[in-house]
Structure formats: structure tokens, C-alpha cells
Amino acid sequence: MSDNSECVNSTNGPGYYCKCKQGYDGNPYVDKDQGCKDINECDVSNKKKYPCYGVCNNIPGDYECHCRVGYQWSGEGPKKQECSSKFPLAARLALGITLGFSFLIVAVLFTLMMHQKRKMNEYFKKNGGSVLQKVDNVKIFSKDELKKITKNNSEVLGQGGFGKVYKGTLEDNTTVAVKTSIEVNEARKDDFTNEVIIQSQMMHNNIIKLLGCCLEVDVPMLVYEFAAKGNLQDILHGDANIPLPLGLRLNIAIESAEGLRYMHSSTSRTIRHGDVKPANILLTDKFIPKISDFGTSKLLTVDKDFTMFVVGSMGYIDPVFHKTGHLTQKSDVYSFGVVLLELICRKPTIYGENCSLIIEFQNAYDQENSGRIMFDKEIAKQEDILILEEIGRLAMECLKEKVEERPDMKEVAERLVMLRRSRKCGQGNYSLSPQRCEEITIEGTPKNFGASISARRPEGWQRWTPIWILGRLQAVSLKRPCWRGPARFGTKQ
């Protein structure tokens, strides 16, 4: 008999009956496994007799049926009925909708990114990127790099001439200042690129250094070296009341003058600043002045001296420039003369109750033949009075109405250097005998100070009065010496 068969005794006589076990088929009376053989219930031909509504697996004498992945038993199992999904219809709908929206969002973001990339490329071209990227000493920062440098404009240093100034840090931990430039259009593109190239080539210790720019934004951003002490305006007139001895003030005046002199005469192309004032003289942690913010010069086209829009700060702007729109080097000299007065008086251009520093300083000379009453008490020591008087006279020469009578910045710097030398070498003795002082001076400055500096005093300076400065802008009476004008103005000629 077959090993896979089972037998019972006959009920109606001698003998027995045999049949194959369940799951086997064949002749039960044949020996061993040659008789009853295993039925493959998973075969397609046996599907109706041995149903499976999942995954069928044949085993000896039987078969297994499992639900497919993602499905589960329902009722009596997969041999009897269909398996049910582990995710109900509502969940599948929610999943489908979520995936659909996700795909839509990704598509929209991708479209926006492509649009932003095209827009940044357009800005890059509009701002002269094709020219500036070929300049060796101008680093072009991407928009993402600039965001990383400024930490998404998280720290504001102040307000520049054309927008906010932000503090940033380069990869080498160098601290920088990032500021907004003037908006560039097709007509201004060549001027802007030339301006950036010129600024990048201005290598002078007293001019703020341009490190690079970002052109992938609507208005270009310029990256400059950082001046830790801020601007001279805040140092002179801020609430901190930082001590400023005369020697330090002279150094600031001399080095600022040297920076302007370099701009006027030592570069391949004459540059006029156009907005010289204490707020645009930055100071490092060692109080080294740096000329910054070439404001009004941005309004001038290449190799032109005139602008239709006169922009400047009341109290500093050259009245000739204000009236005619003609910006010259002597316009910067005028503004620097006001800065000199602020340095020795430590008063803003408008102070007290509508008092003008320029008018009050001249009135002091008219009444006392001296500006001593106006000098800052911190530096108005007896041994320094003559030095302060000469600085005041130099300032008034810079403020002369006739442009041709004003000294140039080279002369201004030289005379300030001689005053510093006379103070150091003469211990306050204003009239000195010829001698040599070991001091590094600017190019063209005499090494010997043999003649009295007072010999350089212009004849008839006492008769000069600056009342015309304000009289042309607003009616001013000598009976009302204190006058207040607006802080800033812009006039279209």
C-alpha cells in the first residue's frame, strides 16, 4: 500500500478498503510513494477546488494561503474570502491628496526657484556683472554668500547715503560692513562699474577699502572693511563723550586730509567726494580715520563736473555747488573746513538754540579777534591756544566764498602736518627756529619748519565773514547770529 493512503476493514466480508489521504491523489494500493501523490493545490487547474484569495504556497498534503502585502485577513481568512486592505479608503484618499499637493508644491517651488535664478541673472547683467567679474581685485559675492556673511541682515550698523549698513563676517573671520549702493539702470551701468573699479583701486590707509560686491540683487550691495569705532560724528557729538586730546584730533584731521588729497591728485582719475562730513569719516579701533560714502560723486557721470540733482548735508555743502551744481575738488575743501571747526570746537554745525557754528566762530573773531571762546574746553589749554587759532584760520580759508581763494587739500594737509610738528617739537612755542623733527610726513611736506606758520595767514582774514553762506539759502540777520537750517536737503537745479 501507498505510504500516503489510509485503509479500513470491509464491512460485508473479509478484506479492506483503501484511499489516498486528503491532499493526495493516485492508487492507494501501490507500494510506498508510487501510489498516492501530493496534489499541487496552487496549480491554476485546481484554483476552483482549492481557492486562495492571496498568495498560495503548496505544502505536502495541503497548501497555505497568505494575504498580500498591505492587506489583512477578513472573516474566515484568505482561503474563504478576499483580504481587506490595511489602509481604508479614507486613508488612501487622504494619502493620494497629500501626495498630489506635495507634488504641486514641489513643482511651484521649483518654478519659483527657476524664476528667482533668472531674475538674479538679470540683476547680475544689469549691475555690470559681466564686466566686474573680470576685475582681479573685486570679489563678486553671490546672494546666498551675502546672506551668510550678514546672517540675513541681522545686525544693522547704521544708515548710509543710499540705504542701511549691515555688519558681517567673512569666512576668514574678517569683520566687514555691507551697504546698499545706488540703484543701477542701463544708463548708469557703465558709471557704476567704473566707480566700483576705481574704488577697488584706491589703496590708501585713510580711505575705506572696497572688498567686493553682490550684484544678484536689485540694488547692488558693496562690502567694505569694518571701522570698529564708528563715525566721527558720533564720537564728537554722541552721548558717550569720549575724550579726544588735541594730538588725536590733529591726527584725525591730518589723515582725513591725506585721504582726500589722495582722491584729488594721486589716482588715475580725479575723484571728488561730494559729501565730506564727520558722519562719513569712519574710525578704526586705533582711531585711524577712513574716508567713506562717496555720496554725491555717484550722481556724476563719467568725466563730468555737473549734476542736475544737488544732494548734500546743510552746513557742509559748498554753496557754489549748491547754486550751480558744479562739484569740484574745492567743494570738498569747503566741507573739510567745517569738519576742522567741529574738531576744535566739538560743536555740531547747528547747536544750542538755532546757532550756526560757522557764523558763531566768525562772530567770535569779529568781537574778540580770537576763536578761544568757541574752542572745546577739553583742548583749550594755554600752550595749545596758538595752534588752535591757526587751525581755525585754516578752516576759514577753506570756507572762503571765492573757490579760487581756497587752498587745495595738499596744502591743507601740509599746513596741518606743520602745526602738529610745531606742537611736538616746540612744546607750544609757536615761533620756531629752523630745526628737523623726525616725523614721516606726506609727500611734498617740508622737513624743516623754519618760518612762523602765522606767515601763511592770508592778509585781511579778519575782514572775511561767512554770513553769505547762509544768506543765499535763507535770509539771515547779523542781529540774529543763531540760525538753524534743515539737516539735509536736495535741490534740483
Secondary structure, DSSP 8 states (H G I E B T S, - for coil): -BTTEEEEE-SSSSSEEEEE-TTEEE-TTSSBTTSEEE--TTSGGGTTTS--SSEEEEETTEEEEE--TTEE--TT-TTTS--EESS-HHHHHHHHHHHHHHHHHHHHHHHHHHHHHHHHHHHHHHTTHHHHTT-TT-EEE-HHHHHHHHTTTT-EEEE-SSSEEEEEE-TT--EEEEEE-----TTTHHHHHHHHHHHHH---TTB--EEEEE-SSSS-EEEEE--TTEEHHHHHHSTT-----HHHHHHHHHHHHHHHHHHHHSSSS----S--SGGGEEE-TT--EEE---TGGGGS-TT--B-SEEEEETTTS-HHHHHH-B--HHHHHHHHHHHHHHHHH---SEETTTEEHHHHHHHHHHHHSS-GGGS-TTT--GGGHHHHHHHHHHHHHHT-SSGGGS--HHHHHHHHHHHHHHHHHHTT-SS--S-B------TT--SB--S-GGGGS-TTGGG--THHHHHTTS---TT-------SEEEEE-
